[in-house]
Amino acid sequence: MSYSRYLMCFLTLLVAACTASPSPQYYTLSSAPGMVHAGGGKLTVKVRRPVIPVTLDRPEMVSQSGDFKVTQDDNRLWSEPLDTMIERVLAEDIRLRLPRSMIVTESSEVPVKDAHVLDIDIQQFGTDASGNAVLQAQAVIRRPDGKERSLPLTLHGGHVTSAESMARNLSDLVGSFADSVAGAL
């Protein structure tokens, strides 16, 4: 093989090595323990899929690294769409806090009558400018009798140092959110 062919092979391998990206890593939220409300009656609660900002509606984990800067990492991905993951984990967390109640999600499409309906609008879910986990949301609990209760929340968690700590801290904040919802029901 000639020198120019060796050089071309070397350059081709070099370009391929430079453009190869590491394998993506997937993360999920998980249920967090909380206070059990065993004294309450049996309720039926339907957790609706939360509305999330467009900046968060993507598979990549999103962090705010300044007042005006948002970053995402193409190799740190959520394992499922963020809105359905929050819906699922929040329902699990509420179920842990209200064990005598029936908790269903909008995604499950289980028909329920006379249910308390939980609507959620998430404004912030990730890290703040200081690198701490934050969950900011507006929630409304609609009772079967037509009455509503607003539940505005801003919850702060620990400092995020990795994708895993971000998932852990945000899981804890969803659990704290479930504590507030269970207390309000």
N, C-alpha and C positions, 0 to 999 in steps of 0.2 A: 504494500500500500504506500502510496506517495505521501509526502509530508503534508500537502494541501488536503488530502483526504483525512489524515489523522487530525489535522487542525479543524476541519469541518465537523468531524465526529465529536471532538472535544467541545467545540463551541455549541453544538446541538445539545449535548449532555449538560453543559453548563447552563444554558437557557432553560432547559427542562427542570433542572434542580432549583433554579431561582424562582420559577413560576409555580412550583408545587407548593401548595399550602398544607399546613398540618390538618389532620382529621378533626372535624368538628366534635365538640363535646356537648352533650345534651343534659339539661337540668330540668327538674320539676319541683313544684311546690308540694308540700306534704302537710298532713293534719298536725295540729299543735294541741297539746292538752290545755284544758281550761276548767273553769268552775262549772260543776254539774248542777243544773237547776232541777233537782228531783221533785221538789214540792209542787211545781206547777202542774196544771192539768195537761191532758193530751191535746196537742195542737196539730194542725196540718199547715205546713209552711212550704210555699213554692218559691225557690230562689231563682230569680230570673237572671239570664245571662247579662253580665255587666256591660255597660257602655265604656269603652276605653278610648283615650286619645289616639289619633292616627300615628303619632310618633312612637307609640308603644305597640301598635297593631302590626307586628312583624315577628318573625321567629327569633331574631337576635335579641339578646339581653341589652337593655338600654340603660345608660347611666348619664346622670347630669354631672358634668365636671366643672361647671361654673355657672354664673347667672344666665349666660346666653349660649352655652356650649353643651350639646348632647352628643354622646358617643355610643356607638354600637360595635360589638365585636363579632365578626363573621364566623368565628369558631366557637363562640359560647351561645348556644341556641336553647330555646325553650323546647321541651319535648312534645308540646301540643300547642294549639293556638291559645294565647294568653287569656282571652275572655272566657273560653270554656274551661281552662284550667282553674282560674279563680272561682268560677261558678261551682265546679266540682268540689274543690277543696273547702270553700266556704260552706257548702252544704254538708260536707263531712264534719267540719268543725262544729256547726250548729247541731248536727245529729249527736255529737259527743256531749254537748252541753244540755240538750233536751232529749234524753234517751227514751222518754215515753211518747214522744211526738213523731209524726210522719213528716219527713223532710224530703222533698223532691226537687228536681231541677227542671228548668225550662227545656234543657236538652233532652231529658229523659222522655218528654212528651207523655208522662203519666197523667191521665185526667184526674183532677181533684176538684171537689166541691167544698165550699165554705173554707177556703184556705186563706191564711195570711200570705200576702204576696210581698216579696222583698225586691224592690227595684234599686239598682245601684248605678251610679255615674262616677267613675273613677277619674280623677284629675291628675293624680301623680302616683306612680307605682315603680319604684326603683331606688335611686339614690338622689340625695340632694347635693347642693354645691359643696358641702363639707364631706361628702363621701359616706353619709349615714343613710340607712334604709328609711324610706318614707312611704306611707300609704295615705293619700288624701282622697276622700270620697264623700259624696252626698248620697244618702240612702233614704228611701221612703218605705215604711211598712204600711201596707194597706190591709186593714182588718176586714173580715167578712161583712161586718155591719156598715162598711163604707167609710169609717173614720180612718184618718191617716196620721202617721207620726213621722216627722222628719228626724233624720239622724246624721247631721254633718260630723265628719270625723277627720282629724289629722293625727296620724299615729307615727311616732318616730322610733326607730330601732337602733341597733348597734352599728358600729363602723364596718363597712364592707371592705374586705381585703382581697376577696377572690370571688369567682362566680359561684362557688359552693357556699361561701358565707352570704352572698347576696340571696341565693335561694333559701337558705336557712332563716335569715333575718326577715325576708318577705313572708315566709311561711308563718313565722311567729306573729307578724303584723296582721295577717289574715285571721289568725287565731284570736288576736285581741279584738279585731273587728267582730268576729263571731261572738265573743264575750259581750260586747255592747248590744248586738242584735238580740241575743238570748235574754239579756236583762230587760230589753225594751219590749219583748213579746210577753 
